[in-house]
Structure formats: C-alpha cells, structure tokens
Amino acid sequence: MSPKQPVLPLSYMCLKVISNQVTVALSDDEGKYYQVVQEYLADATYEVLQDLLRMILNCITLDAGIRFSCLEVLLREDVKKLDTGIFPWFYYEKILQTIKLRGKRLQQLNLKGVWVRDYPEELTDLIENLPHLRTLVMPHMASDDVIEAVCSLKHLTMLDICGEACYTVEGIRKLHSDKLQVLDIGNFGKRDICQEEDSGPELVAELMMNCPNLSSVKTYSYTGSSLLLIYEKNPSYRTKLKYIHDTGTTLKSMEAITTLCPDLETVHLESPEQEVLENLSKLRKLHTLKLVKYSAQELTDYLRISGSQIQVLKLSRVKDVALDLSVLSSLIPNLVTLECFQMKLTFSDAGSYFMSLQNVEFLYCDMSDDVIRFVLMNAPFLRRMVVGCVILMTDGDIFRMCAESDFTNLEELWFSCAKCLTATSVELLMGHCPNLKVIGQLTGWDLHQEELDYLKVVIAATNTDLTLLPVGSFA
C-alpha cells in the first residue's frame, strides 16, 4: 500500500497560516495595514521572512499587486535570499527600486521572473548597492554597464548571464574575478556569446583565464574549443573545472580537456570524433557522463576500463546500434541514474541486475515492453522510472510483476502512453508498492475521468500519500 500522508511539520503549517494572513492584510490597495504587518513581524528572524517571501512571490495564482505589496513589507535589510518570481512588466522598475532600498544585505538574488533588461541603469545601480551578493541570476539582461557593476561584487561565486546578450566583446572582457566559481553564459548550440562575430571560443578562453577559480561553465557548449586555445598557449596551465560541455570534440581538444582539467567530475559531449571517448579514462574523478551522437563501440570500450567510476549516464540519439542493458549492468556496477533519449534498447541476459540503479528515464526510445519489465524486475533499489514511449503492457502484466516483486523502493512510475492499462493497474500499484507516491501520466492510459475522480476520492479518504498525474481533469 502506498504510504500515508505524514503529519505536516508545525513550522510549515505556521508558515501557511501566516502567509495567508499577510496576503489578506496586504490586499488593500490603500496600504492600510502595511505598518501593522511590519510591526507584527518585527521580531521574526530573517529565515522566516525569506520563507514567507518564497512562498508568496512564487504563488503565480496570487494577484501581482498583492505579491508586490508583500515584497515591499517583508523584504528587510537582513534578508539574504530573494527569488522575485514572475511579475507583469509594469512592476519591473518598482521591484528594482524596492530591492535597492530594502535588500542591502542580500547574498542571493534571482531576477529570472522579471524582464529588467529594459532598465539597464536601474539594474546597474541595484547591483552596485548589493555588495554582499554571492549568487546573481539574471539571464538575458546583462549589458556592458551591468557587467562592470558585477565586477565590483567581491564575494560573487555564481553568476548567470546566459541567453541573448546585451553586452559587447569589450564589455564582457572586463569580467575578472578570483571568487567566481560558476558562470552560466551563452546559448545552447551557439559558438558566439555576443551579438558580434568572433565572440566564441577565444572570448570564453579569455574569460576562463580571467576567472581562474571557475569550476563550471554552464550553457555554453564549445568549452573544449576554448580549452584547446589555452592549451596551445600554455600546456602547463591547470583549471579547476569540474563540469564541461563540448560539441564536435576533436582528439586535440580532448587532449586539452584531459590535461587542463584533471578534476572533471561531469562531462557532456555532443558528436565527439572517433577515438575521443577512450581518452575519458584519463579523468579519474569523472562520475557523470552525458553523450549525444556518439560511437556505441567506443563507449563500450571506455566502460570496460572505467565503468566502475560512473554513477550517472545520459545517452542520446543513437539508434543504429542497440544498447544492451545487460552489458551495461555488468560494466557499470555503481550506476545510479540512467537516461536514454531516442535510443534503441535491448537486453540479452535476464539474469543480470542493476544493484545500484535508482533513477531511469527512457524517452522516445525504440524498445519492447520486455525491456521495461527487465529494468523494473532487475533493479531492486529503483526509486523512479519514466517511460516516454508507447508501451503495450496490460493489467495482467502489472499483476504478474507485482506477484514477483515487492517494488519496495519504487516512489515514482511514469508511463506517458500505455493505452492497455486501466484503473485496475492503478489500484494494483497503490495496494502493492509501499513507497509509491506518484503515478503518471494517466492521460495516456485507458482511464476515464470518472475513474480518476473515484481513485482520488479513495486516496483522500484513506489519507494516502499518492499523487495521480495530471492533477486536474483530462479535459
């Protein structure tokens, strides 16, 4: 039986009650109770105010005017984290002004939900007045002046300025920092990070030299080319990168990657050239590998050497050669997460087991129902399985699997298109899996709205901690 709903923590219940009271009190357009609310929360810790702001600002069903009023009242100088949430355009300038006035000691600021690139002067002024910032998220917004303001942040360790850039080559060259560890920049699949030409790998290489303590360059997908340029100038240089994303990786750029980045833990390669993958064995700390359009044989050869160190494997867009999951289970004994997208999957040995596997995603893959059954039955610690392909399993198949396995650890099961499964399978899984908390997507099952409504009534009446997706109706 799926677990029962746990008793909610008292802190969460109090937070819900207070947030409701605050939003009701501040729903008056005249601001009649602003002072009352401020006095009421005067002795609250900054953690409480942060939690209230997070809960209220991210409630998109709440009127934007009320959310902005809450921002004005709850944002206190000692608050350290702020995520603005999504607002209409006519609040953008007011939000920047409010944060500048009340958020002087912010350490983390996320502006992703407000399009403030149209207010570069106000954004620049805001950043200059937040000297304690450690994390700044503002995709699609940075201009040259904003970059210059960012350089004044002496404690900044994470900067997100990815997306369409407003800055120039000369502007981004001013970015120097010994503290910065994570830089999110550029667009997926684009070599240039600025609107101008010649703002690709050469410029990113310069940025990596200007920020010597970077552990991750996110979004930008030609980092290997940048490292090659550094390697050709200074082969003895060493970076602190732990993550890299590269496209069209050559043997030369792979040599640069393995030489300059001995601490790499996560590697994402798209369309690597022949013989590139075997060089991954030089990376002794590598535990997460994502490959797109790769050589299946080269991957197998690499895994025979270093498969025991891989914990996360994500594979994409190789359908000419079938991936044998049985072989994978023997080559990667410590595999925790397996994701396959547009792959051909099979298995040859029903007696092989994934003894560490917990998370599985198969999306748009060419495979039989036997493959799904193999993973479900041969991964005893499986917690989450997502299958985004057409499957032909029946209620009888689910019954037989439940008879053969306890599915003790299974928490989430997603079948996006299983037209042969009915409400009977939902009831079987509910009654059999002791930790199952999510079943989806039932829009792709042979299930009617009346049956879904009935199941949800049963779940509510028995206080069962189980979510049937989609949450709403099938309409």
N, C-alpha and C positions, 0 to 999 in steps of 0.2 A: 504494500500500500504506500502511495506517496506520503511524504511526511506531513505532519500537521503544521499549521501556521504557528510560528513561535510568538511568544509574547513580545510585543514591540518594546524596545528599551524606553525607559522613562524619559531619558534625555530627548529622544526623537518625538515622543508624544508631547512633551512640553514645547518643543520647537514648533510643532504643527499648530498647537493651540495659540502660542504667542504670535506666530506669523499670521494666522487668521485674524487675531485681534488687531495687529498692527495694520494690516491691509484694510480692514474695515474702518479703523480710526482715521487712516490717511486717504480714504476715498473721497473725502470732502474737498472740492476744488478750491475752497477758500482758505485751506490750511488751518482750520480752526483748532485742530488738536496736535499740531506739529510740536509745540512746546511741551504739551502733556506727555507725548510719547518719548521725547528726548529725556525728560526728567525721569520717566518711569524706567528707562533703560540706562540711566546714567551710571549705575554701579555694575552693569553687565560687563563681563570680560570681552576682550576683542574677539575671542573664539566664538562666543555666542553671536555677536554681531555679524561675523563672517558667515556663519551657518545660516542666519536669517537672510542675509543678502543673497547667498547662493540659492536658497530655496525660493525666494520671492522673485529675483531677477530672471531666473530660468523657468519660471512658470509662464509660458507663452500664452496661456488662456486668460491670464490676468491683464486687465487694461493697462496700456503702456503708461498712461498718466499716473496711475496708482503706483506702478513699479518705479517710475522716476521719482515720485514723492518719497517712496521708501529709500531710494538711493540717497536722496538729499538728507533724510533724517537719520538713517542708520550708519552711513559712512562716517566713521570717526577717525581721528588722526592716528590712532594706534592700530587700526585695521591693517592687516598685512597682505591679504589675498582678495582680489576682486575680479569677477567674471561678469562683464556688463550684461550679457545676454543680448537678445535681438530687440532692436527698437526701430520705430519709423524714422525717416530721415530728419524730420524737424526737431528731433531731440538730440541730434549728434553734438551740436555745438554746446548745448546746455550740459550734456553729460561730461564733456571735456572740461568745462568750467567748474563743474561740481567736484570732479576728481581732483583738479588742481587745488581747489580751495580746501577740501576736507581729507584728501588721501595722501598727505605729505610723507607718511612712513610706509607706504605700500612697498611690498617686496615682490609681489606677483600681480601682473596686470594683463588681462586678456580682453582685447578690443575686437575680437573676431566678429561679434554680432552687430557692430556699428561701422558704417562705411565712412570713416572720417578722413579719407584721402582728399576730400574736397575742402578740408580745413587744415592745410599744412602748417600754417602759422600757429594755430591754436594747439595742434598736436606737438609741434616742436617746443612750444612754451610749456606744455604739460610735462613732457619728458625731462626737460631741464629742471623742473621743480620736483622731481621724484628721485632724489639721489640714492635712495636705498634699494631701488629695483634690482632684483636678481633674475626675474623671468619677465620677458616682454613679448606678447603675441599680438602682432598687427599685420597680417598678410594683406598684400595688395595696397598698402598705404604709405610705404616709406619713400620720402623724397630726399634730395641731397641735404637739405637743412635738417630733416629728421635724422638722417644717418649721422650728421655732425653732432646732434644732440645726444644720440645714443652713445657716441664716443666719450661723453662726459660721465657716463654711468660706470663707476669704478668697481661695482660689485656684480655686474651683469654676468650671468653664466649661461643663460638660454635666450636666444633671440630668434623670433620667427618673422621674417620679412619675405616669405615666399609669394609666388603669384606674379601677376603683371606688375612690373616695376615702374615707379615714377622717378627713380634715381638714375643718374648717368654713370658712365665708367669712372669719371673723375670723382664723383660723389662717393661711390662705394669703395674706392681705393683709400678713402680716409678712415675706413673701419679698421682700427687697431685695438687689440685687447689681449692682455695676458690672462684674463679671468675667464673669457668666453669659452664654453665647453661644447655647446650645442648651437649650430647655426642652421636654420631652415631657410633655404634660398632657392630662387629659380622656379621653373615649371617642369613637370614630368615630360620627358622626351625632347626638351629644347636644350640646345648647346649653349645659347646665349642667355645671360641672366638680366641683361638690359635691353632696351629698345634698339640701341646702337649695335652695329656689327662689331666683330672682334671683341665680344664681351663674354666669351665662352671659357674653355679650359684654362687659358692663360690667366684670365682675371681671377678665376676661382683658385688657381695655384698661388697667385699673389695673396689672396685672402687667407689661405691656409698658412702661409708664411707669416702674415701679419698677426694671426691669432694662433700662436704655437701650441696652445693647450686644448685645441679642438679635439673632442672625442667622437663627434658625429657631424657630418654634413648631410642634412636631410633634403628630400625632394629632388635636388639636383642629381641627374642620372648619368653624368660623364666624369665622375670624380677620378676614375682611373687615368683618364687622359691628362688631368691636371697633375696627378702624382708622377706621371711619366716625365712631364716637363721639369718638375722639381728634381727628379732622379737624374736626368741628363745633365743638370747643372751642378748638383751636389749629391752624389750617390751615398755619401756617409750620413746624410740627414735622416732623422727619425721622427715620425709623427706620433701622436698619442691617440690616433683614430681607433675607435672600437667598432665603427659601422661604416660601410662603404656601399655605394650604389653605382654601378658602371654599365655602360651599354657598348656592345661591339668590342669587348675586351680582346686585345691582342696579346701575343706572348710577351712582347716588350713591356706593355703596360701591366701585365700580370707580374712580371719580374719586379717592376717598380712597386706594385702593391705589396707583394710579399716581403720586399726588402725594407721599404719605408714604414710599413705598418705591422710590426711584429705582434701588436696587442689586439689585432682584429678579432672580434667575437661574432659579428654578424656581417655576412656578405650577400649582396644582391647583384646578380649578373644577368644581363639580357643579351642574348645572341653572342655568347663568347665564341671565339675562334677555336679551331681544333687544337688539342693538346693543352688548352688553358686550364681545364678543370683539374688535371693531375697535379698541377702546381699548388692547389689548395692544401695539399698535405703538409706544406711548409708552415702553415698557420696553426700553431699548436694550441691556441686558445679559442679557435673557431668552434662555436656550438650551434649557430643558426645559419642556415643556408637557403637562399631563395634563387631559383634558376628559371629563366624564361628562354624557350627555344634553344635547347642545349643538346649535346650528344649523349644519348642514353648509355652507350657503352662506356664513354669517358666517366660518366657519373658512377657507374658500377665499379669501374677500376679504382676511382678515388675512394669510394666507400669501403672497398676491400682493405684499403690501407688505413683509413682514418674514420671509418664509420662509427666506431665506438664513442667518439667525442661529440657526435652530432645529436642534438636534442630536439631541434626544430627543423623540419624540412618542408619547403614550399616549392612545388613544381608546376610549371605552366606551359601549355601549348606545344606538346609533343605527342602526336597521335600516330606517327608512322611506326613506332615501336612500342609494344605493350610493356607497361611497368608491372613486373611480377612482385606482388606484395609479400609473397612468401620469402623471396630472396631478400627483400627489403628488411623483413623482420629479423633475419639472421645477420645481415650486415650492419644494422643499426640497433643494437640491443637496448640502448638508452633513449630511443626516440619517444618524445612526449607529445609532440604536435606534428600532424601530417596534413598538408593541404595540397589538393590537386585540382587544377583548373584546365579544362579542355585537354584531358589526358585519356589514354587508353589503358585500362586497368584490368589485371587478371591475377590469378594465383595458381600455383602448381602443387602446393603441399598443404593439405587441410590440417596437418598436424603441427604446423609452425605457429608460434604465438608471439604477439607483441606484449611483452611483460611490463613495459613502462608507458605504453601509449594511453593518453588521456583525452586528447582533442583531435577530431578528424573532420575535414571538410572535403567533399567531393562535389565540384560544381561543373556542370556541362561536360561530364566525362562519359566516354564510351565504355560501358561495363555492364555485366549481368547482375541480377539480384543475388547471385551466389557470392559475389564479391562483398556486397553489403553484409550478407549473413556471415561470411568469413570474418570480417572485422568485428562485428558485434559479438560473435561467439568466441573469438580468439584473442580478444584484448580485455582481460579480466578487470583492469583498472580504468576502463573507458568511462569518461565523465560526460563528454559532449560529442554528438555526431550530427553533422549537417550533410544532407544529400540533396543537391540541386539538380537532379536528373530524373527522368521518367523511370519509375520502378513499377513492377508488376506483382509485388508481394500481395498476398491475400490475408484475410483474418486468420486463416488456418496456418499460414506461415508464422505469423506473430505468435499464435498459440503454441506451436511446436518449439519456437525459440525460447519462449517463457518456460516451457516444461523442461528444457535442457539447461537453462542458465538462470541464475538469480538476478543478474544485472544489478549487483549490489551498489555499484558506484555511479551508475548512469543518472545524470541530472538533467540533461537536455537532449531531446531527439527531434530533429527537423527533417521531414520528408516533404519537399516542395510540390511534388507531383506523384501522388500514389492513389490513383483512381479506383484501385481494387480494395482499399482499406476503408472500413466503415467505423461507426461509433463503437462497434464491438471491440475493435483493436484499441481504441482509446480507453475503454473500460478495462480491458486486459492489462494494459500497461499501467494504468492507475492503480490497479489492485495488486500488481506483481512487483513493481520496481520500488524499493523502499526509499529511494532518494530522488526520484524523478520529479522535477519542478517545472519543466517546460516541455510542451508538445506543440509542434507546428509543422508546416503551415497548413491548417485544416481546410483552407480554401481549395487546396489541390487534392483533397480526399473526397471519397463518396459519402459526404456528410451534409445533412440538411440543417437549415437554421434552427428548426425546432429541436433537433437532436443536440445541437451545440448549446442552445439555451438550457435544455434539461441537464446536460452534463455540468454546466456552470452553476446551476442551482444546487446540484448534488455536492459539488466542490465547496460551495459557500456554506451549505448546511452542515457539512461534516468538518468544517474548518481545515480543509486540506490545502497545503501549500503547493498548489499546482496552477500554472498559467496555460490556458489554451489559446494559441495564436491563430488568427488575429484576435485582438482583444474585443473589437467591436463586432458588428454584424457582417455577413457575407455580401451585403449589397454593394 
